Amino acid sequence: MQILLIRHGQSEADALEVHEGRVDFPLTPAGVEQAHKMAERVKEAFPPEYIWGSTLKRASETASILARAIGCPINYLPELEEHNNGKLAGRSQAGKSVPRNLPPHVKLGETGESGIEFRARAEHVFSYIKHYSKPYRRIAIVSHEGMISRILESFLGLPVHHDYYFHTSEAGIHLIEYNERGRFVHFLNSDDHVRT
């Protein structure tokens, strides 16, 4: 089974430069355009048979654009939402960067999810998606940069605490696969479609 991991297009929070996380901002007009460009590329090169999407507006709008372009079913899961960043949600990024290398048990933004909790949620939803996607040869998961990173960690068997970083551009695409030989990475963070 091939799995497309797709990040949403630019959201209003990106434009306003505020910490997003669980704050539910929609796509900007530029984000809508990015989503349409991504959908056209996916439709032409590797159309999925089924789409799973986060329920947060920026991702659900992106997933809906993709589903309409492909003409395939979609299922929205709250478990695919971004890292719960607690008190950081919606605050200006000016002078308030997200702490790096927090111990895995420490909650982000004091009241959000810890790294362990976020990874466990990602492991759970990824397992669920793989189980219920068995009839399909290719699926898409439309989510957020943090969740996509946790899914890649799971796919690669990385520990909860590590020093690897997976960047995903706005409307960026990763393509991974489970096959008879094992796990295969086709590409990571392809975003040519939004830069042209």
N, CA and C atoms as a LAMMPS dump frame, in Angstrom:
ITEM: TIMESTEP
0
ITEM: NUMBER OF ATOMS
588
ITEM: BOX BOUNDS ff ff ff
-5.0000000000000000e+02 5.0000000000000000e+02
-5.0000000000000000e+02 5.0000000000000000e+02
-5.0000000000000000e+02 5.0000000000000000e+02
ITEM: ATOMS id mol type element x y z
1 1 1 N 0.837 -1.198 0
2 1 2 C 0 0 0
3 1 3 C 0.873 1.25 0
4 2 1 N 0.573 2.168 -0.913
5 2 2 C 1.254 3.459 -0.931
6 2 3 C 0.461 4.469 -0.108
7 3 1 N 1.189 5.346 0.579
8 3 2 C 0.563 6.349 1.442
9 3 3 C 1.138 7.717 1.114
10 4 1 N 0.259 8.61 0.684
11 4 2 C 0.626 10.005 0.481
12 4 3 C 0.379 10.75 1.789
13 5 1 N 1.379 11.444 2.274
14 5 2 C 1.238 12.292 3.455
15 5 3 C 1.281 13.735 2.957
16 6 1 N 0.198 14.463 3.15
17 6 2 C 0.048 15.791 2.547
18 6 3 C -0.273 16.822 3.622
19 7 1 N 0.492 17.899 3.619
20 7 2 C 0.211 18.992 4.548
21 7 3 C -0.791 19.959 3.916
22 8 1 N -1.584 20.583 4.741
23 8 2 C -2.54 21.596 4.284
24 8 3 C -1.822 22.782 3.66
25 9 1 N -2.573 23.577 2.901
26 9 2 C -2.043 24.822 2.35
27 9 3 C -1.92 25.894 3.421
28 10 1 N -1.442 27.048 3.01
29 10 2 C -1.234 28.16 3.952
30 10 3 C -2.543 28.504 4.666
31 11 1 N -2.45 28.666 5.972
32 11 2 C -3.628 29.048 6.76
33 11 3 C -3.52 30.502 7.196
34 12 1 N -4.612 31.025 7.711
35 12 2 C -4.603 32.413 8.199
36 12 3 C -3.619 32.584 9.352
37 13 1 N -3.428 31.549 10.156
38 13 2 C -2.462 31.64 11.253
39 13 3 C -1.046 31.808 10.719
40 14 1 N -0.725 31.112 9.6
41 14 2 C 0.594 31.268 8.984
42 14 3 C 0.79 32.719 8.561
43 15 1 N -0.238 33.296 7.951
44 15 2 C -0.157 34.682 7.476
45 15 3 C -0.055 35.666 8.646
46 16 1 N -0.747 35.366 9.754
47 16 2 C -0.739 36.249 10.922
48 16 3 C 0.464 36.02 11.825
49 17 1 N 1.223 34.945 11.549
50 17 2 C 2.395 34.569 12.339
51 17 3 C 2.048 34.35 13.803
52 18 1 N 1.017 33.519 14.007
53 18 2 C 0.665 33.104 15.363
54 18 3 C 0.851 31.593 15.474
55 19 1 N 1.056 31.128 16.702
56 19 2 C 1.158 29.695 16.95
57 19 3 C -0.197 29.061 16.653
58 20 1 N -0.182 28.047 15.834
59 20 2 C -1.45 27.474 15.408
60 20 3 C -1.847 26.292 16.276
61 21 1 N -1.259 25.133 16.07
62 21 2 C -1.635 23.967 16.864
63 21 3 C -3.105 23.656 16.718
64 22 1 N -3.848 23.776 17.801
65 22 2 C -5.273 23.447 17.795
66 22 3 C -6.189 24.618 17.458
67 23 1 N -5.627 25.826 17.239
68 23 2 C -6.466 26.942 16.829
69 23 3 C -6.965 26.637 15.416
70 24 1 N -8.248 26.851 15.166
71 24 2 C -8.866 26.362 13.935
72 24 3 C -9.03 27.46 12.889
73 25 1 N -7.922 27.843 12.255
74 25 2 C -7.947 28.852 11.201
75 25 3 C -8.205 28.192 9.847
76 26 1 N -8.94 28.876 8.949
77 26 2 C -9.131 28.347 7.596
78 26 3 C -7.925 28.656 6.709
79 27 1 N -7.978 28.169 5.48
80 27 2 C -6.949 28.481 4.496
81 27 3 C -7.066 29.938 4.055
82 28 1 N -5.947 30.527 3.693
83 28 2 C -5.945 31.824 3.024
84 28 3 C -6.26 31.588 1.543
85 29 1 N -6.537 32.641 0.775
86 29 2 C -6.684 32.455 -0.686
87 29 3 C -5.449 31.798 -1.308
88 30 1 N -4.264 32.162 -0.817
89 30 2 C -3.042 31.523 -1.32
90 30 3 C -3.025 30.041 -0.956
91 31 1 N -3.51 29.716 0.245
92 31 2 C -3.578 28.324 0.671
93 31 3 C -4.539 27.506 -0.171
94 32 1 N -5.656 28.115 -0.55
95 32 2 C -6.618 27.439 -1.436
96 32 3 C -5.961 27.16 -2.788
97 33 1 N -5.229 28.147 -3.305
98 33 2 C -4.533 27.959 -4.585
99 33 3 C -3.488 26.85 -4.471
100 34 1 N -2.733 26.83 -3.355
101 34 2 C -1.751 25.762 -3.146
102 34 3 C -2.418 24.388 -3.13
103 35 1 N -3.561 24.311 -2.461
104 35 2 C -4.279 23.037 -2.375
105 35 3 C -4.745 22.57 -3.748
106 36 1 N -5.212 23.502 -4.576
107 36 2 C -5.634 23.14 -5.936
108 36 3 C -4.447 22.668 -6.777
109 37 1 N -3.303 23.326 -6.641
110 37 2 C -2.111 22.903 -7.381
111 37 3 C -1.657 21.521 -6.923
112 38 1 N -1.691 21.289 -5.607
113 38 2 C -1.331 19.973 -5.079
114 38 3 C -2.292 18.921 -5.62
115 39 1 N -3.593 19.214 -5.606
116 39 2 C -4.598 18.252 -6.053
117 39 3 C -4.41 17.888 -7.523
118 40 1 N -4.076 18.866 -8.348
119 40 2 C -3.845 18.581 -9.768
120 40 3 C -2.637 17.669 -9.949
121 41 1 N -1.581 17.94 -9.193
122 41 2 C -0.385 17.093 -9.309
123 41 3 C -0.689 15.666 -8.851
124 42 1 N -1.365 15.549 -7.721
125 42 2 C -1.695 14.222 -7.196
126 42 3 C -2.606 13.481 -8.167
127 43 1 N -3.581 14.162 -8.708
128 43 2 C -4.506 13.537 -9.66
129 43 3 C -3.758 12.989 -10.875
130 44 1 N -2.8 13.742 -11.379
131 44 2 C -2.056 13.331 -12.571
132 44 3 C -1.026 12.245 -12.282
133 45 1 N -0.341 12.329 -11.138
134 45 2 C 0.81 11.456 -10.893
135 45 3 C 0.53 10.241 -10.011
136 46 1 N -0.271 10.395 -8.97
137 46 2 C -0.499 9.292 -8.031
138 46 3 C -1.823 9.458 -7.301
139 47 1 N -2.945 9.316 -8.01
140 47 2 C -4.251 9.505 -7.37
141 47 3 C -4.561 8.448 -6.319
142 48 1 N -5.004 8.859 -5.14
143 48 2 C -5.382 7.889 -4.106
144 48 3 C -6.788 7.351 -4.357
145 49 1 N -7.057 6.211 -3.763
146 49 2 C -8.401 5.629 -3.828
147 49 3 C -9.246 6.035 -2.627
148 50 1 N -8.585 6.53 -1.594
149 50 2 C -9.289 6.92 -0.367
150 50 3 C -8.461 7.989 0.322
151 51 1 N -9.141 8.939 0.976
152 51 2 C -8.458 10.031 1.672
153 51 3 C -8.891 10.058 3.129
154 52 1 N -7.914 10.242 4.005
155 52 2 C -8.15 10.468 5.432
156 52 3 C -7.696 11.887 5.734
157 53 1 N -8.505 12.663 6.466
158 53 2 C -8.144 14.045 6.726
159 53 3 C -8.379 14.467 8.162
160 54 1 N -7.583 15.428 8.605
161 54 2 C -7.782 16.065 9.903
162 54 3 C -9.066 16.884 9.867
163 55 1 N -9.697 17.027 11.012
164 55 2 C -10.937 17.793 11.106
165 55 3 C -10.705 19.304 11.217
166 56 1 N -9.48 19.745 11.484
167 56 2 C -9.221 21.18 11.567
168 56 3 C -9.388 21.816 10.183
169 57 1 N -9.942 23.024 10.127
170 57 2 C -10.357 23.646 8.866
171 57 3 C -9.273 23.659 7.798
172 58 1 N -8.055 24.049 8.164
173 58 2 C -7.009 24.189 7.152
174 58 3 C -6.711 22.869 6.449
175 59 1 N -6.786 21.774 7.209
176 59 2 C -6.547 20.452 6.621
177 59 3 C -7.802 19.889 5.969
178 60 1 N -8.958 20.069 6.605
179 60 2 C -10.187 19.514 6.025
180 60 3 C -10.524 20.212 4.705
181 61 1 N -10.245 21.525 4.602
182 61 2 C -10.465 22.234 3.342
183 61 3 C -9.525 21.702 2.265
184 62 1 N -8.27 21.483 2.623
185 62 2 C -7.287 20.939 1.677
186 62 3 C -7.697 19.543 1.232
187 63 1 N -8.116 18.716 2.183
188 63 2 C -8.538 17.351 1.858
189 63 3 C -9.77 17.356 0.971
190 64 1 N -10.706 18.269 1.211
191 64 2 C -11.917 18.358 0.393
192 64 3 C -11.594 18.741 -1.044
193 65 1 N -10.653 19.655 -1.206
194 65 2 C -10.225 20.057 -2.548
195 65 3 C -9.628 18.857 -3.28
196 66 1 N -8.807 18.09 -2.58
197 66 2 C -8.211 16.896 -3.177
198 66 3 C -9.278 15.863 -3.523
199 67 1 N -10.208 15.628 -2.614
200 67 2 C -11.259 14.621 -2.846
201 67 3 C -12.11 14.99 -4.055
202 68 1 N -12.437 16.272 -4.203
203 68 2 C -13.233 16.701 -5.354
204 68 3 C -12.454 16.516 -6.659
205 69 1 N -11.165 16.814 -6.622
206 69 2 C -10.343 16.67 -7.831
207 69 3 C -10.21 15.209 -8.25
208 70 1 N -10.06 14.328 -7.275
209 70 2 C -9.848 12.904 -7.555
210 70 3 C -11.175 12.193 -7.776
211 71 1 N -12.202 12.593 -7.024
212 71 2 C -13.479 11.907 -7.061
213 71 3 C -13.475 10.641 -6.237
214 72 1 N -12.848 10.712 -5.066
215 72 2 C -12.795 9.534 -4.196
216 72 3 C -13.341 9.879 -2.807
217 73 1 N -13.685 8.857 -2.02
218 73 2 C -14.237 9.114 -0.691
219 73 3 C -13.211 9.685 0.28
220 74 1 N -13.743 10.318 1.327
221 74 2 C -12.892 10.945 2.347
222 74 3 C -13.503 10.694 3.717
223 75 1 N -12.636 10.535 4.706
224 75 2 C -13.06 10.324 6.092
225 75 3 C -12.229 11.252 6.967
226 76 1 N -12.904 12.076 7.795
227 76 2 C -12.211 13.028 8.661
228 76 3 C -12.082 12.451 10.064
229 77 1 N -10.864 12.524 10.607
230 77 2 C -10.586 11.987 11.942
231 77 3 C -9.989 13.074 12.837
232 78 1 N -10.588 13.336 14.007
233 78 2 C -9.992 14.316 14.924
234 78 3 C -8.614 13.882 15.427
235 79 1 N -8.34 12.588 15.402
236 79 2 C -7.031 12.094 15.86
237 79 3 C -5.889 12.548 14.956
238 80 1 N -6.21 13.038 13.738
239 80 2 C -5.179 13.533 12.821
240 80 3 C -4.874 15.018 13.028
241 81 1 N -5.494 15.639 14.035
242 81 2 C -5.241 17.054 14.299
243 81 3 C -3.8 17.287 14.745
244 82 1 N -3.378 18.534 14.657
245 82 2 C -2.013 18.922 15.017
246 82 3 C -1.769 18.762 16.517
247 83 1 N -0.504 18.84 16.897
248 83 2 C -0.07 18.775 18.294
249 83 3 C -0.871 19.788 19.122
250 84 1 N -1.456 19.33 20.185
251 84 2 C -2.146 20.236 21.106
252 84 3 C -1.078 21.054 21.822
253 85 1 N -0.998 22.338 21.48
254 85 2 C 0.064 23.194 22.017
255 85 3 C -0.378 24.063 23.187
256 86 1 N -1.48 23.682 23.823
257 86 2 C -1.884 24.319 25.071
258 86 3 C -1.988 25.823 24.999
259 87 1 N -1.33 26.521 25.931
260 87 2 C -1.438 27.98 26.039
261 87 3 C -0.736 28.74 24.915
262 88 1 N 0.046 28.045 24.092
263 88 2 C 0.68 28.707 22.949
264 88 3 C -0.311 28.954 21.813
265 89 1 N -1.396 28.209 21.773
266 89 2 C -2.34 28.276 20.657
267 89 3 C -2.882 29.684 20.459
268 90 1 N -2.719 30.209 19.267
269 90 2 C -3.248 31.522 18.917
270 90 3 C -2.388 32.698 19.331
271 91 1 N -1.316 32.462 20.068
272 91 2 C -0.457 33.571 20.507
273 91 3 C 0.52 33.958 19.412
274 92 1 N 0.924 35.206 19.424
275 92 2 C 1.892 35.697 18.456
276 92 3 C 3.195 34.914 18.569
277 93 1 N 3.819 34.667 17.421
278 93 2 C 5.107 33.972 17.433
279 93 3 C 6.248 34.901 17.826
280 94 1 N 6.026 36.198 17.815
281 94 2 C 7.079 37.163 18.134
282 94 3 C 7.593 36.94 19.553
283 95 1 N 8.831 36.54 19.646
284 95 2 C 9.459 36.339 20.952
285 95 3 C 8.966 35.127 21.701
286 96 1 N 8.165 34.28 21.087
287 96 2 C 7.631 33.097 21.774
288 96 3 C 7.796 31.875 20.877
289 97 1 N 9.029 31.469 20.637
290 97 2 C 9.265 30.306 19.784
291 97 3 C 8.873 29.031 20.529
292 98 1 N 8.537 28.015 19.741
293 98 2 C 8.193 26.724 20.335
294 98 3 C 9.464 26.118 20.914
295 99 1 N 9.428 25.725 22.176
296 99 2 C 10.633 25.157 22.779
297 99 3 C 11.059 23.88 22.06
298 100 1 N 12.341 23.772 21.787
299 100 2 C 12.889 22.576 21.148
300 100 3 C 13.466 21.661 22.214
301 101 1 N 13.47 20.395 21.924
302 101 2 C 14.075 19.383 22.799
303 101 3 C 13.478 19.37 24.2
304 102 1 N 12.177 19.579 24.299
305 102 2 C 11.52 19.389 25.588
306 102 3 C 11.626 17.926 25.974
307 103 1 N 11.787 17.605 27.232
308 103 2 C 11.725 16.205 27.63
309 103 3 C 10.386 15.613 27.182
310 104 1 N 10.354 14.356 26.738
311 104 2 C 9.149 13.774 26.145
312 104 3 C 7.913 13.794 27.036
313 105 1 N 8.09 13.926 28.354
314 105 2 C 6.939 13.907 29.26
315 105 3 C 6.345 15.298 29.506
316 106 1 N 7.059 16.366 29.094
317 106 2 C 6.628 17.738 29.391
318 106 3 C 5.569 18.187 28.381
319 107 1 N 4.482 18.744 28.888
320 107 2 C 3.383 19.185 28.033
321 107 3 C 3.751 20.478 27.308
322 108 1 N 3.455 20.524 26.015
323 108 2 C 3.714 21.72 25.22
324 108 3 C 2.736 22.818 25.631
325 109 1 N 3.24 24.029 25.792
326 109 2 C 2.381 25.149 26.19
327 109 3 C 1.724 24.928 27.531
328 110 1 N 2.388 24.231 28.425
329 110 2 C 1.968 23.949 29.808
330 110 3 C 0.765 23.017 29.917
331 111 1 N -0.233 23.193 29.062
332 111 2 C -1.472 22.413 29.199
333 111 3 C -1.761 21.528 27.991
334 112 1 N -0.869 21.533 26.999
335 112 2 C -1.091 20.747 25.788
336 112 3 C -0.647 19.299 25.953
337 113 1 N -0.316 18.676 24.824
338 113 2 C 0.153 17.287 24.846
339 113 3 C 1.663 17.245 25.031
340 114 1 N 2.13 16.24 25.719
341 114 2 C 3.565 15.982 25.772
342 114 3 C 3.978 15.305 24.466
343 115 1 N 5.274 15.235 24.23
344 115 2 C 5.774 14.538 23.055
345 115 3 C 5.346 13.081 23.037
346 116 1 N 5.357 12.447 24.201
347 116 2 C 4.94 11.04 24.297
348 116 3 C 3.459 10.903 23.951
349 117 1 N 2.633 11.794 24.472
350 117 2 C 1.193 11.728 24.193
351 117 3 C 0.9 11.952 22.711
352 118 1 N 1.609 12.906 22.119
353 118 2 C 1.402 13.193 20.695
354 118 3 C 1.822 12.001 19.839
355 119 1 N 2.981 11.442 20.146
356 119 2 C 3.457 10.279 19.383
357 119 3 C 2.502 9.097 19.544
358 120 1 N 2.001 8.879 20.758
359 120 2 C 1.072 7.77 20.99
360 120 3 C -0.209 7.966 20.178
361 121 1 N -0.703 9.194 20.116
362 121 2 C -1.902 9.473 19.318
363 121 3 C -1.63 9.201 17.845
364 122 1 N -0.459 9.619 17.373
365 122 2 C -0.102 9.384 15.969
366 122 3 C 0.03 7.89 15.677
367 123 1 N 0.662 7.163 16.569
368 123 2 C 0.806 5.706 16.386
369 123 3 C -0.573 5.053 16.31
370 124 1 N -1.464 5.476 17.189
371 124 2 C -2.807 4.89 17.237
372 124 3 C -3.58 5.173 15.952
373 125 1 N -3.612 6.437 15.517
374 125 2 C -4.395 6.768 14.327
375 125 3 C -3.764 6.173 13.07
376 126 1 N -2.44 6.087 13.004
377 126 2 C -1.779 5.494 11.841
378 126 3 C -2.09 4 11.763
379 127 1 N -2.085 3.327 12.896
380 127 2 C -2.452 1.913 12.931
381 127 3 C -3.895 1.717 12.468
382 128 1 N -4.786 2.57 12.952
383 128 2 C -6.2 2.517 12.58
384 128 3 C -6.362 2.714 11.067
385 129 1 N -5.698 3.732 10.527
386 129 2 C -5.803 4.023 9.101
387 129 3 C -5.269 2.856 8.27
388 130 1 N -4.117 2.317 8.645
389 130 2 C -3.562 1.194 7.879
390 130 3 C -4.522 0.007 7.891
391 131 1 N -5.116 -0.271 9.046
392 131 2 C -6.036 -1.414 9.166
393 131 3 C -7.256 -1.236 8.255
394 132 1 N -7.859 -0.062 8.289
395 132 2 C -9.081 0.161 7.524
396 132 3 C -8.822 0.571 6.066
397 133 1 N -7.551 0.65 5.68
398 133 2 C -7.205 0.976 4.299
399 133 3 C -6.702 -0.24 3.523
400 134 1 N -6.792 -1.41 4.106
401 134 2 C -6.267 -2.611 3.448
402 134 3 C -6.832 -2.864 2.053
403 135 1 N -8.098 -2.511 1.765
404 135 2 C -8.616 -2.763 0.407
405 135 3 C -7.992 -1.866 -0.678
406 136 1 N -7.244 -0.842 -0.277
407 136 2 C -6.771 0.151 -1.241
408 136 3 C -5.283 -0.008 -1.544
409 137 1 N -4.924 0.298 -2.785
410 137 2 C -3.509 0.261 -3.182
411 137 3 C -2.79 1.561 -2.828
412 138 1 N -3.547 2.67 -2.829
413 138 2 C -2.938 3.96 -2.493
414 138 3 C -3.958 4.814 -1.76
415 139 1 N -3.521 5.414 -0.65
416 139 2 C -4.369 6.313 0.131
417 139 3 C -3.627 7.632 0.334
418 140 1 N -4.355 8.632 0.776
419 140 2 C -3.76 9.909 1.154
420 140 3 C -4.176 10.25 2.577
421 141 1 N -3.248 10.838 3.325
422 141 2 C -3.528 11.374 4.656
423 141 3 C -3.212 12.864 4.592
424 142 1 N -4.234 13.702 4.794
425 142 2 C -4.056 15.151 4.737
426 142 3 C -4.107 15.673 6.167
427 143 1 N -2.982 16.221 6.617
428 143 2 C -2.893 16.593 8.019
429 143 3 C -1.98 17.808 8.189
430 144 1 N -1.17 17.779 9.222
431 144 2 C -0.366 18.92 9.666
432 144 3 C 1.097 18.501 9.775
433 145 1 N 1.982 19.477 9.763
434 145 2 C 3.415 19.166 9.763
435 145 3 C 3.822 18.291 10.954
436 146 1 N 3.325 18.627 12.153
437 146 2 C 3.694 17.835 13.33
438 146 3 C 3.183 16.411 13.24
439 147 1 N 1.921 16.239 12.853
440 147 2 C 1.356 14.901 12.747
441 147 3 C 2.052 14.101 11.65
442 148 1 N 2.342 14.739 10.527
443 148 2 C 3.051 14.048 9.45
444 148 3 C 4.418 13.573 9.939
445 149 1 N 5.102 14.413 10.705
446 149 2 C 6.4 14.012 11.259
447 149 3 C 6.264 12.796 12.171
448 150 1 N 5.232 12.796 13.017
449 150 2 C 5.032 11.648 13.921
450 150 3 C 4.709 10.373 13.137
451 151 1 N 3.938 10.496 12.053
452 151 2 C 3.622 9.326 11.224
453 151 3 C 4.897 8.812 10.552
454 152 1 N 5.745 9.714 10.059
455 152 2 C 7.006 9.29 9.462
456 152 3 C 7.897 8.6 10.491
457 153 1 N 7.908 9.125 11.714
458 153 2 C 8.676 8.477 12.79
459 153 3 C 8.177 7.055 13.006
460 154 1 N 6.868 6.899 13.034
461 154 2 C 6.282 5.573 13.216
462 154 3 C 6.664 4.653 12.06
463 155 1 N 6.508 5.143 10.832
464 155 2 C 6.83 4.365 9.643
465 155 3 C 8.285 3.902 9.662
466 156 1 N 9.183 4.78 10.084
467 156 2 C 10.622 4.472 10.095
468 156 3 C 11.082 3.767 11.368
469 157 1 N 10.183 3.614 12.34
470 157 2 C 10.542 2.935 13.59
471 157 3 C 11.471 3.743 14.474
472 158 1 N 11.373 5.059 14.422
473 158 2 C 12.23 5.914 15.246
474 158 3 C 11.714 5.973 16.68
475 159 1 N 12.596 6.187 17.641
476 159 2 C 12.141 6.33 19.025
477 159 3 C 11.398 7.648 19.223
478 160 1 N 10.721 7.777 20.358
479 160 2 C 9.984 9.004 20.658
480 160 3 C 10.935 10.192 20.731
481 161 1 N 12.06 10.022 21.369
482 161 2 C 13.024 11.112 21.549
483 161 3 C 14.203 10.877 20.611
484 162 1 N 14.404 11.8 19.672
485 162 2 C 15.473 11.655 18.678
486 162 3 C 15.854 13.042 18.172
487 163 1 N 16.843 13.1 17.276
488 163 2 C 17.281 14.397 16.761
489 163 3 C 17.098 14.512 15.247
490 164 1 N 16.089 13.82 14.706
491 164 2 C 15.75 13.941 13.295
492 164 3 C 14.59 14.936 13.141
493 165 1 N 14.546 15.59 12.001
494 165 2 C 13.473 16.554 11.761
495 165 3 C 12.95 16.364 10.337
496 166 1 N 11.645 16.284 10.192
497 166 2 C 11.009 16.138 8.886
498 166 3 C 10.213 17.406 8.584
499 167 1 N 10.699 18.183 7.637
500 167 2 C 10.003 19.406 7.249
501 167 3 C 8.958 19.08 6.198
502 168 1 N 7.802 19.728 6.276
503 168 2 C 6.786 19.626 5.235
504 168 3 C 6.335 21.032 4.868
505 169 1 N 6.549 21.409 3.617
506 169 2 C 6.127 22.72 3.122
507 169 3 C 4.607 22.803 3.068
508 170 1 N 4.089 24.008 2.923
509 170 2 C 2.644 24.175 2.729
510 170 3 C 2.23 23.421 1.469
511 171 1 N 1.262 22.515 1.608
512 171 2 C 0.789 21.639 0.525
513 171 3 C 1.876 20.698 0.013
514 172 1 N 2.895 20.457 0.849
515 172 2 C 3.959 19.511 0.496
516 172 3 C 3.48 18.07 0.583
517 173 1 N 4.156 17.192 -0.161
518 173 2 C 3.754 15.79 -0.281
519 173 3 C 4.926 14.873 0.025
520 174 1 N 4.658 13.814 0.795
521 174 2 C 5.586 12.696 0.988
522 174 3 C 4.902 11.459 0.417
523 175 1 N 5.675 10.523 -0.119
524 175 2 C 5.108 9.261 -0.589
525 175 3 C 5.912 8.104 -0.012
526 176 1 N 5.236 7.289 0.795
527 176 2 C 5.855 6.119 1.415
528 176 3 C 5.049 4.888 1.027
529 177 1 N 5.639 3.717 1.242
530 177 2 C 4.951 2.499 0.814
531 177 3 C 5.319 1.317 1.703
532 178 1 N 4.315 0.489 1.988
533 178 2 C 4.518 -0.836 2.558
534 178 3 C 4.344 -1.827 1.409
535 179 1 N 5.355 -2.662 1.164
536 179 2 C 5.212 -3.693 0.141
537 179 3 C 5.826 -5.001 0.635
538 180 1 N 5.897 -5.992 -0.25
539 180 2 C 6.376 -7.326 0.153
540 180 3 C 7.829 -7.318 0.608
541 181 1 N 8.588 -6.324 0.203
542 181 2 C 9.997 -6.221 0.612
543 181 3 C 10.166 -5.464 1.919
544 182 1 N 9.131 -4.742 2.345
545 182 2 C 9.224 -3.975 3.586
546 182 3 C 8.7 -2.563 3.404
547 183 1 N 9.446 -1.592 3.933
548 183 2 C 9.032 -0.184 3.899
549 183 3 C 9.895 0.57 2.889
550 184 1 N 9.241 1.375 2.084
551 184 2 C 9.937 2.055 0.998
552 184 3 C 9.566 3.533 1.007
553 185 1 N 10.571 4.409 0.956
554 185 2 C 10.349 5.851 0.87
555 185 3 C 10.559 6.262 -0.586
556 186 1 N 9.492 6.704 -1.252
557 186 2 C 9.604 7.167 -2.636
558 186 3 C 10.188 8.573 -2.685
559 187 1 N 9.65 9.481 -1.858
560 187 2 C 10.2 10.825 -1.751
561 187 3 C 9.629 11.498 -0.51
562 188 1 N 10.326 12.547 -0.059
563 188 2 C 9.905 13.326 1.097
564 188 3 C 9.768 14.796 0.696
565 189 1 N 8.726 15.432 1.163
566 189 2 C 8.479 16.878 1.009
567 189 3 C 8.675 17.396 -0.413
568 190 1 N 7.949 16.83 -1.345
569 190 2 C 7.94 17.362 -2.694
570 190 3 C 6.972 18.558 -2.74
571 191 1 N 7.48 19.702 -3.206
572 191 2 C 6.624 20.901 -3.23
573 191 3 C 6.799 21.731 -4.499
574 192 1 N 7.325 21.127 -5.562
575 192 2 C 7.508 21.848 -6.815
576 192 3 C 6.193 22.43 -7.336
577 193 1 N 5.095 21.737 -7.088
578 193 2 C 3.797 22.162 -7.591
579 193 3 C 3.35 23.506 -7.014
580 194 1 N 3.817 23.875 -5.828
581 194 2 C 3.409 25.167 -5.254
582 194 3 C 4.443 26.264 -5.5
583 195 1 N 5.58 25.899 -6.051
584 195 2 C 6.633 26.887 -6.3
585 195 3 C 6.69 27.323 -7.752
586 196 1 N 5.791 26.789 -8.566
587 196 2 C 5.808 27.147 -10.001
588 196 3 C 4.645 28.07 -10.335
